[in-house]
Amino acid sequence: MSEKLQLSKLDRQKVWWRSTFLQGSWNYERMQNLGWAYALIPAIKRLYPNKDEQSAALERHLEFFNTHPYVAAPIIGVTLALEEEKANGAPIDDAAIQGVKIGMMGPLAGIGDPVFWFTVRPILGALGASLAVTGNLMGPIIFFVAWNAIRMGFLWYTQEMGYKAGSEITKDMSGGILQDITKGASILGMFILAVLVQRWVSIKFAFDVAKVQLDEKAYIHWDQLPAGSEGIKEAFAQVGQGLSQSPEKVTSFQQNLDSLIPGFMGLILTLICMWLLKKKVSPILMILGLFAVGILAHLAGLM
């Protein structure tokens, strides 16, 4: 009976160190996949002595991957555990490993920004800046040391947590634990995706659908206002009374759309992009296409 293959603490530390360069080879097609594969190389070499097996392992980890660079650590830990069990003969296929990565990266990405960019870093930055403005050299030093200590400590601790949790998951592959975790993470990821779509995807139409001439008493007559500050006060007063600033009431297509279903076109655009990805359309072509459509629509006065 052959000896069980197992990653040593040193192997995991090598992966941990390499994971700090996760975005070193970021690309628009598969995002962080090169940095991800680079981080796993020490583990792959330990678990798969055969060159063909190493190549196959690297190939499956060159698929699309993208999440917050700091919360990738627990995903790396779980992946290490799965690869370890696979190397020892467990019935884990490539799709299962990729499914766990995809299922975890979406939900965790929504955690990274609020915790690190919007909480930890501003707090440390404010502390360092408050010292720096007084001429204290410890300001930038404290920021640099504290930030990197928190960052590196979090990466190691969560990678180890994911590695131990992943080992427990792989003990009951037939019981459906892995499938349940992947399904639950995917559902949570869809909720986070919906929030990101509403926040970041924006389409604004520029054309009008109706112009109505207002009654004489319904709008401000700018040429009849007193000169100077008195005219400004009078204008503010009339606006407060509900008078329009122009003699026409203009209704745009965007106003009608927002009153019916706010964010509807952003959702449609997202669904179209997802459909194109499903049809194996290159993300780079999609980005270029969006640029082209946006420029032409702007020139035509539609957006």
C-alpha positions in Angstrom: 0.0 0.0 0.0 1.5 3.3 -1.1 2.0 6.1 1.4 -0.7 8.8 1.5 0.3 12.0 -0.1 0.0 15.0 2.1 0.9 18.7 1.9 3.3 19.8 4.6 3.1 23.1 6.4 6.1 24.3 4.3 4.2 23.5 1.1 1.2 25.4 2.3 3.4 28.3 3.3 4.8 28.4 -0.2 1.3 28.6 -1.6 0.4 31.3 0.9 3.4 33.4 -0.1 2.7 33.0 -3.8 -1.0 33.9 -3.3 0.1 37.5 -2.5 0.9 37.8 -6.2 -2.6 36.7 -7.2 -3.2 39.7 -9.4 0.3 39.9 -10.8 -0.8 38.6 -14.2 -4.4 39.8 -14.2 -6.0 39.7 -17.7 -9.4 40.6 -19.1 -10.3 37.2 -20.4 -9.8 35.0 -17.3 -8.9 37.6 -14.7 -6.8 36.1 -11.9 -6.3 32.6 -13.4 -2.6 32.9 -14.0 -1.9 34.2 -10.5 -4.1 31.4 -9.1 -2.2 28.7 -11.0 1.1 30.2 -10.0 0.1 30.1 -6.3 -0.8 26.4 -6.5 2.4 25.2 -8.3 4.2 24.1 -5.0 1.2 22.0 -4.0 0.8 20.5 -7.5 4.5 19.5 -7.7 4.2 17.9 -4.2 1.0 15.9 -5.0 1.7 14.9 -8.6 5.2 13.6 -9.3 4.2 12.7 -12.8 4.7 15.5 -15.4 1.5 14.7 -17.3 -0.5 14.9 -14.0 1.1 18.2 -13.2 0.2 19.6 -16.6 -3.4 18.4 -16.2 -3.6 20.0 -12.8 -2.3 23.3 -14.0 -4.6 23.2 -17.0 -7.7 22.8 -14.8 -6.6 25.7 -12.7 -6.1 28.0 -15.7 -9.9 28.4 -16.0 -11.6 31.7 -15.2 -11.2 32.9 -11.6 -11.8 36.2 -10.0 -12.5 37.4 -6.5 -11.2 39.9 -3.9 -7.4 39.1 -3.7 -7.5 38.7 0.1 -10.6 36.5 0.4 -9.2 34.1 -2.2 -7.2 32.5 0.6 -10.0 30.2 2.0 -10.8 29.1 -1.5 -7.2 28.2 -2.0 -7.3 26.2 1.2 -10.3 24.2 0.2 -8.8 23.7 -3.3 -5.6 22.3 -1.7 -7.6 19.8 0.4 -9.5 18.7 -2.7 -6.4 18.3 -4.8 -4.8 16.4 -1.9 -7.7 13.9 -1.8 -7.8 13.6 -5.6 -4.1 12.8 -5.6 -4.8 10.0 -3.1 -7.4 8.4 -5.4 -10.6 10.1 -4.1 -13.4 10.3 -6.7 -13.1 14.0 -7.3 -13.3 15.2 -10.9 -12.2 18.5 -12.4 -15.7 19.8 -12.5 -16.1 19.4 -8.8 -13.0 21.4 -8.0 -13.9 24.1 -10.5 -17.5 24.1 -9.1 -16.2 24.8 -5.6 -14.0 27.6 -6.8 -16.8 29.3 -8.8 -19.3 28.7 -6.0 -17.1 30.4 -3.4 -15.5 33.2 -5.3 -18.7 35.2 -5.9 -20.1 35.4 -2.3 -16.6 36.0 -0.8 -15.9 38.8 -3.3 -18.8 40.7 -1.8 -17.1 40.5 1.7 -13.6 41.6 0.7 -14.4 45.2 -0.3 -16.5 46.2 2.7 -14.1 44.6 5.2 -10.7 45.7 3.8 -11.2 48.6 1.4 -14.0 50.3 3.3 -13.2 49.5 6.9 -9.7 48.3 7.8 -7.7 50.4 5.4 -9.5 53.7 6.1 -9.1 53.2 9.8 -5.4 52.5 9.5 -5.0 55.3 7.0 -6.7 57.8 9.3 -4.5 56.7 12.2 -1.3 57.0 10.1 -2.4 60.3 8.5 -3.2 61.9 11.9 0.3 61.1 13.0 1.9 62.2 9.7 0.3 65.7 9.7 2.0 66.4 13.0 5.4 65.5 11.4 5.6 62.1 13.2 7.5 59.6 11.0 5.6 56.7 12.7 2.5 57.6 10.8 3.3 55.9 7.5 5.4 53.2 9.2 2.4 52.2 11.4 0.1 52.2 8.4 2.5 50.0 6.3 3.4 47.6 9.1 -0.1 47.2 10.5 -1.8 46.9 7.1 0.6 44.2 5.9 0.5 42.3 9.2 -3.3 42.2 9.1 -3.3 41.3 5.4 -0.7 38.5 5.6 -2.1 37.1 8.8 -5.6 37.0 7.4 -4.4 35.2 4.2 -2.6 32.5 6.2 -5.3 32.0 8.8 -8.1 31.7 6.3 -6.1 29.5 4.0 -5.5 27.1 6.8 -9.1 27.3 7.8 -10.2 26.5 4.3 -7.7 23.6 4.1 -9.0 22.0 7.3 -12.6 22.6 6.2 -11.9 21.2 2.8 -10.5 18.0 4.3 -13.8 17.5 6.2 -15.8 18.1 3.0 -13.9 15.5 1.1 -14.6 12.8 3.7 -18.3 12.7 2.6 -18.3 13.2 -1.1 -21.1 10.6 -1.6 -23.3 12.3 1.1 -23.7 15.4 -1.1 -22.0 17.9 1.3 -19.9 19.3 -1.5 -22.9 19.7 -3.8 -24.9 21.4 -1.0 -22.1 23.9 -0.3 -21.7 24.7 -3.9 -25.4 25.2 -4.4 -25.7 27.4 -1.4 -22.7 29.5 -2.3 -24.1 29.9 -5.9 -27.5 31.1 -4.5 -25.8 33.6 -2.3 -23.6 34.7 -5.2 -26.7 35.4 -7.3 -28.0 37.8 -4.6 -24.6 39.6 -4.5 -24.6 39.7 -8.3 -28.0 41.4 -8.3 -26.7 44.1 -5.9 -23.6 44.7 -8.0 -25.6 45.0 -11.2 -27.9 47.6 -9.6 -24.8 49.6 -8.4 -22.4 49.3 -11.2 -24.3 48.7 -14.5 -25.8 51.9 -15.7 -27.5 52.7 -19.0 -29.0 56.2 -19.5 -31.0 57.1 -22.6 -30.8 60.8 -23.7 -33.7 61.2 -26.1 -37.1 62.8 -25.1 -40.5 61.3 -25.8 -42.8 64.3 -25.1 -42.7 68.1 -24.9 -45.7 70.0 -23.5 -46.1 73.8 -23.5 -46.9 75.0 -19.9 -49.4 77.6 -18.9 -48.0 81.2 -18.5 -48.3 80.9 -14.7 -46.7 77.5 -14.4 -43.1 78.6 -15.2 -40.5 81.2 -14.2 -40.3 84.3 -16.5 -36.6 84.9 -16.2 -36.7 88.2 -18.1 -39.2 89.7 -15.6 -37.1 89.0 -12.5 -35.4 91.9 -10.6 -31.7 92.4 -11.2 -29.0 91.2 -8.8 -29.5 89.3 -5.6 -33.2 90.2 -5.5 -33.7 88.3 -8.7 -31.9 85.3 -7.4 -34.0 85.3 -4.2 -37.2 85.6 -6.3 -36.2 82.7 -8.5 -35.6 80.5 -5.5 -38.9 81.5 -4.1 -40.7 80.6 -7.3 -39.0 77.3 -7.5 -40.1 76.6 -4.0 -43.7 77.3 -5.1 -43.4 74.6 -7.7 -42.9 76.7 -10.8 -41.0 75.1 -13.7 -37.7 76.6 -14.8 -38.6 76.3 -18.5 -41.8 77.0 -20.4 -41.9 73.4 -21.6 -42.3 70.2 -19.7 -39.9 67.7 -21.2 -40.4 64.0 -20.5 -37.5 61.7 -21.4 -37.6 58.1 -22.2 -35.2 57.5 -19.2 -37.7 59.1 -16.8 -40.5 56.9 -18.0 -38.3 53.8 -17.8 -37.1 54.7 -14.2 -40.7 55.3 -13.1 -41.7 51.8 -14.3 -38.7 49.6 -13.6 -35.6 51.3 -12.2 -32.4 49.6 -13.4 -34.2 47.5 -16.0 -31.8 48.1 -18.9 -28.8 47.3 -16.7 -30.4 44.0 -15.9 -31.1 43.3 -19.6 -27.5 44.1 -20.5 -26.2 41.8 -17.8 -28.4 39.0 -19.0 -27.3 39.5 -22.6 -23.6 39.4 -21.4 -24.3 36.2 -19.5 -26.0 34.6 -22.5 -23.0 35.5 -24.7 -20.6 34.0 -22.2 -22.7 30.8 -22.3 -22.3 30.8 -26.0 -18.5 30.9 -25.6 -18.1 34.5 -26.8 -14.8 36.0 -25.8 -15.0 38.5 -22.9 -12.6 40.8 -24.8 -14.9 40.8 -27.9 -17.8 41.7 -25.6 -15.9 44.6 -24.0 -14.9 46.0 -27.4 -18.5 45.5 -28.6 -19.9 47.4 -25.6 -17.4 50.3 -26.3 -18.5 50.4 -29.9 -22.3 50.3 -29.2 -21.9 53.0 -26.5 -19.9 55.3 -28.8 -22.3 54.9 -31.7 -25.4 55.4 -29.4 -23.9 58.5 -28.0 -23.1 60.0 -31.4 -26.7 59.2 -32.5 -28.1 61.0 -29.5 -29.6 57.9 -28.0 -27.5 57.7 -24.8 
